[in-house]
Amino acid sequence: MKKIFFLCLAGLLVAALFVPDSHAWISARMGQKSFERAWNAFLSKRADDARQYFYKAADAYGLALDENPPSRTTMFPSSLTMAGISAYYGGRYELSVTAMGKAIEKDDSIWEAYIYTAMSKARMDDKAGTIDFLEQYLKSNPGQSILSNEVQKQLTDLQTNSGSLDQAAPALEDAVFRQFSNNFTFVNRTANDPAGLCDGTFWWRYNKAPCDRRYNYNNN
């Protein structure tokens, strides 16, 4: 009888250990799905719909990052980048900075991490931080000519005190939209960036939505 009791107890302990991990990715998955809807609306110029879904994505990713520890899905570089983008458009600038900082720790070539951090810093009235991350964006050699031209302009204006953060943030936002729109319209079928194709981990770089062969985030 004691043997049966201890076997049952051991089984319950094992189950308790695995239940949190098996559900840890749910918040990140909810964030991902809301981000997909938001991005489609964003590039389709449906601003109200995009804002609503970005809010939902930011909330879900916020919960995912608060998990102790965050799931492997949450900490994947592309997931962190989606979290940072969602948090920015959801008005949660500190969360955006946190998520993008973690993304950079994983992969310092993610150009979105630098530009969205710079824009968040601008919205947070942090001039030094804005300048720092605009410089880091340019150093990352992103190959995004429309955005890079605007970044260089705003960086020069801030460094020479001929511009302001109130001017920089919306100008950079507009350039970000124009860059992604250009990528989708003219570049997506010839992009030399496998991760940015519709089935890649950074599909949003050249697409409105991931395709059916998209990367399975649940495996991370």
N, C-alpha and C positions, 0 to 999 in steps of 0.2 A: 504493500500500500504506500509506504514511504517512497519507494522507487518511482511509482506512478506520479506521486505528488511532485517530486523533484523534477521529473521529466516534463510535467505540465508547466511548472514554474520556469524551467529553462526555455521552453517554447515561447512563453509569454514575454520573457526578457528579450529573446532574439527578435520577436515580432515588434516589440517596442523600439528596438534599435533601428529597425529598417523602415518603419512607417514614416518618420519624418523625412528621411532621404527620398523615399518613393514619391512623396508629395511636394518636395522642396522646389521642384521646377514649375509648379502650377502657376505661381504669380508671374514668373518670367514668360511663360507660354501665353498667359492672358495679356501681358504687355506687348508681346510680339504680334498677336492677332489685332490688337487695337492699333498698333503702329502701322501695320499693313493697310488697314482701313484709312488711317489718317494720311498716310503717304499718297495713296491714290487720290484722296480728296484734295490734298495739298497741291499736287501737280495738275489737278483738274480745275484748280482755282475755285474750289468750293470751300471758302475760308471758314465758314461757320461749322461745317461738318468736320473739317480737318481739326479745328480747335477742340471740338468736343471729343474726338477720338484721341488726340494728343493728351488731353487731360486724363482720360481713362488709362492710357498707356503709362503716363507718368506716375499715376497712383499705383498701378500694378508693379511697375519696376521699382518704385520706392519701397513697397513691401518686400519685393524680392531681395533688394540690397540690404534690408534690415534683418533678414533671416540670419541666424547664427548657427553655423556659418552659411553664407549664401551658397546656393547650389552651383554645380559646375556649369549648368546652362546659363545661369545669371552672369557668371564670370567669364563667359566666352567673349572675346573682343568685339564681335559683331553685336552681341546682345547688349554689352555695355554701351556701344555706340548708339544703338537704337534707344536705349534708356536715356542717354544724354541729349539726343535730338528731341525726344518726346518731352523731357523735362524742360528744355529750353522753350519750346512752343507752348508748353503748359504753364509757363510763368514761374517754374520752380528752378531758379537759376543756381542756387547752391547745390541742389541735387544734380543738375546738369554738370557742374564743375566736378563734383565728386565722381560721377559715373565716367566722365571723359578722362579724369585723372587715372582711374583704374584701367581704362582702355589703353591709355598711353603706356602704362606699366606693362601691359601685356604685349603691345605692338606699337612702337613709336612711329610707325609709318602711316598711321590712320589720320589723314589730313582733316577729316571732319572733327576729330577731337580737338584740334587746335582752334579751328575757326569758331566752333560753337562755344568753346571755353572763352575765347576772346569776346564774343558777343555777350555771353553771360556776365563777364567782368564789366563790360560797358554798361549793361543794364543795372549792375550793382554799384555803379559809380566808382569803379576801381580803374583809374587811368593807367597806373603802372602795370597792373595785371593785363589790361587790354593790350597795351603796347608789347608786353612780353610775349603774349600768345599770338599776336599778329606776326611778330618776328619769327616765332617758332613755326607758324603755319608756312611762311615763305621758305624757311629752311628745310621743311619737309619735302620740298620739290613736288607739289601735288599735281602739276600738269593741268590745272583748271584755269585757263587763261582769263575768262570773264571775271571770275572771283578774284584771282590774283591781282589783276589790274586795279580793282577797287580796294583790295587790301593794301596795296602799295600806296594808293592815294590817301586813304584814311590814316595809315600809319605815318606818312609824311606830315599830314595836317596835325595829328596829335603831337608829334615830336617837335613841331615848330610852333605849337600853340595857335595855329591858324584854324583849328577845327575843335569840335567838342564831342564828348561822348554821346550827347543827345543827337548829334548829327550822324555820328559814326554807326551807332547801332542799327537804325533803320536802313541806312545806305548799305551796310554789310548784309542785312537780312534780304534786301532786294537783290543784291548780287548773288547771294546763295541761291535764291529761287531761280534767277535767270540762268545760273550755271547748271543746275539740275535740269531745268526745262530744256536747255540747249543739249545737254547730254542725252536726254530721252528722245528729243526730236531728231537730232542729227548724228549722234555718235553711237547709240545703243547697239546697232547691228555690226559695228566695226570696232568696238571697244577692245583695246589690247589690255584687258584687265579681267582675267577669268573670274576673280572674286566678285566683280561687279556685274556679271551676266545674270540673267533672271534666275538661274539655279545656283548662284553663288552666295557666299556668306554676306556680301555687301551688295546685294541685288539692287538696292534703292539708288545706287549711283547712276544707273542708266535705264531704269525701269520704273513704271508706276506700281508694279506689283510683282511678287515672285511668281515664277512659272510652276507647273505641276511637278517638275523634277527638282524643286527647291531643296536647299540644304535642310536636313532634319535636325533642328536645334535640340530635340529631346535626347539625342545621343550623346550630348556633352554635359 
